[in-house]
Amino acid sequence: MGFLQELKALFPPGRLLTREAELAPYESDALTAYRRRPLAVVLPERKEEVVEAVRLCHRYGVPFVARGSGTSLSGGSLPVEGGLVLALNRMNRILRLDPKARIAVVEPGVVNLEVSRQAAPFGLYYAPDPSSQPVSTLGGNVAFNSGGAHCLKYGMTAGHVLALEVVTPQGEVVRLGGEGLEGAGPDLHGFFVGTEGLLGVALEITLRLLPKPEAYHTLLAAYGSLEAAGNAVSQVIRSGLLPGAMEIMDRLAIEAAEAAVKAGYPQAEALLIVELEGPKEEVAEEAKLLSEVIRESGALEVRIAQSEAERQAIWKGRKAAFSAVGRLSPDYLVQDGVVPRSRLAEALREIGRLSQAFGLRVANVFHAGDGNLHPLVLYDGKKPGELERAEALAGEILRLCVRLGGSLTGEHGIGVEKKGYMPEMFAPGDLEAMERVKEALDPQGLANRGKVLPEEVYA
Amino acid sequence: MPEVRASSLEEVQNAVRAHPRLRPKGGGSKPALSTPKEGEVLLDLSGLRGILEYTPEEFVFTAYAGTPLMEIEAALRAHGQYLPFHPPLVGQGATLGGTVAAGLSGPMRERFGGLRDFILGVRFVDGEGRLVRGGGKVVKNAAGFPFHRLMVGSLGAFGVMVELSFKVFPYPRATRTLRTGYGTLEEALSALERLRGLPLDLLALDLIPPATLEIRLGGFPGSLEGRLRRLQELLGREGEVLLEDEAHWEGVRDLSFLEGSPIWAKVPSRLDLIPILEGLPLGPRRYMAGGELLYAGLEPEGLHALRRAGIPHLVLKGAEEALFPPPPEAFFRKVKQALDPRGRFPLG
């Protein structure tokens, strides 16, 4: 019996896709510039089916890629040509939600926001909130160590994963971590988070839940320059405040957001959103200090949300900014490099210069609290050579981030898109160590082949 | 006992290449983990010290692994910052690397999370003497395999840490501690359970058996009294308020309540596990972080009881086998094989 025949025995019709028209939707993820035709797609409903499929792949030497909703912006869930796609969206059950233990045990296909929805009646929530949280799944969040607007204070996905059940590329099932906050022995589940599916597939994920903050204080400040907004962020940090989120948008992003959702933002070169959160007495005290700091930072206009509706209005424009940029340009590339916060102004100046030099517009929306930039490079794919120019500009921005002491990615992962830049950030010895770990767990190189590690690994 | 000192990256690499089996040691505050076993050479890293970079405005520092936490905390304190996971045994000379290798957090982990939430990057020497970097020096980073998180609780199994980067936070401007006693463990547990689910941003929430809670609040002086009053109302009792609580919590995080016990152990705990643990013959002890982290002082009998009950733990002082149970073979063994193929390091 061949590989496909054995798959047929495992998956009933309708859950094994092999026809061209059925495969087409799985050819790419949210980074649509890359497409690969898989051999087949399976839609497992139980973890045993995932394990069996991985074991088959191992036996036949067929590469595989697990994916959820396909929101990866780095091509992390791009299929391998001729490989198998494990589409895990149907594994979307919250297996256990224990408010007393403050944990949720979920299948990998559960959508991020769903956990907070289910936890809300108990006054709890799941803190990591990537912008894709209404769509993206926790399996993908684990693979990419996803972030969001709140990482400075709350950290990334890795800190919120307490345990994992994983199938290794060789088909072994292992449990890593436990149900409490503390462990004894190596933090193997912490290590698995962020390895982008190269070391196996998560079958079950145990998450820590936190009490939902009692009070919020959300402030919107307008500035005459991006640099002034960036400096304001430093001043907030220097004051000793620890906001839940600090976000900046530049003029192009503001215009796009206004055109899309009419958030009622002031017209300015840059907008800063600062949100404090915590116990009401504490937030009230922090708000006094914040208002002093913002006053001294030279803000042209300051608005403070007086109600939950006003708070949501402030966030609405920020959250819409990405998709809204689509209104300004037929195509765009989004990068997510990180710079030390104190180098933000310098990075933004340099991005502005690069934008001029390459003759392409760049809109900036970013998580300023943690130095995570989101330059959106606007281009028109129909114009010959423009995509290549946009990619070259994006690459220069990545190099800039590394040069300033930052990282290639804050939350989107390396995927297929940025693996060529890994040597900019890591020495050959660092990459070799990653390769050795990959090879030890996956000697055939089947799990998400072709991602993260630069090409020569598979030569 | 054979011993080698390494005070630089190159000396660490040379030591690793020269000796078939090594046992790294920093400040020696966790002798169960740093005392060489048969055939091991002691690798003394106490000379590999010093802060390499610290930009208060970034909330980030990088230091050599052998740097005493006391030195790091003094530097942070000068800028109103701290390590929010509140590492233990600072007073006994614990170093940054040893704390990571043991994976230890203290009582204030309740507020912002444990050591694993604050480590950002590492440079380590693997079992072949090669230098490897994982993570970075910024508070948000998702690039490459996260070797820094692999180091947490690793007991040095994958390599000798040379340099570590951490995230830090502003230290609360003022603190208060509320201590309240209950009639029974059940009552204390029920209050603990209630507090865990509320958005009170407690710095520390400890249970001291048989039935006392210690709750620490931190924040702006102007808000603290109001928060303390609300806490008292919530609990329906005045309790005892410690206005000057710093020295008290320094004693707690240095595990001074374990003095006199031959065996010191960290036990990952949980609410539902506490009644079971309380049925075992454990010595002086304190449950930290809302009941999720137990440090206990044991006699050999207590250690046997833990092992018989199948409860995972790490011995910091005084036993043959420090880690129970050993890490899960299928995943651990292969990562170990990749980074330490000759089995030079612990957990070999």
Interface residues (C-beta under 8 A of the other chain):
Chain A: P99 K100 A101 R102 F122 G123 L124 F144 N145 S146 G147 C151 L152 K153 G155 M156 A158 G159 V166 T168 E172 V173 V174 R175 L176 G178 E179 G180 L181 E182 G183 A184 G185 P186 D187 L188 G190 F191 F192 V193 G194 T195 L198 P211 K212 P213 E214 S234 I237 R238 G240 L241 L242 G278 P279 E281 E282 A284 E285 E286 L289 V338 V339 P340 R341 S342 H367 D370 G371 N372 G405 G406 S407 L408 T409 G410 E411 H412 G413 I414 K418 M422 M425 F426 A427 G429 D430 L431 E432 A433 M434 R436 V437 E439 A440 L441 V452
Chain B: T55 P56 E57 E58 F59 V60 G80 G103 S105 R109 F112 G113 G114 R116 D117 F118 D126 R130 L131 V132 R133 G134 G136 K137 V138 V139 K140 N141 A142 A143 G144 F145 P146 F147 R149 L150 V152 G153 S154 L155 A157 F158 F169 P170 R173 E193 R196 G197 L198 P199 L200 D201 G219 F220 G222 S223 G226 R227 R230 K266 V267 P268 S269 R270 L271 D272 L273 A289 E292 L293 P312 H313 L314 L323 F324 P326 P327 P328 A330 F331 F332 K334 V335 Q337 A338 L339 L347
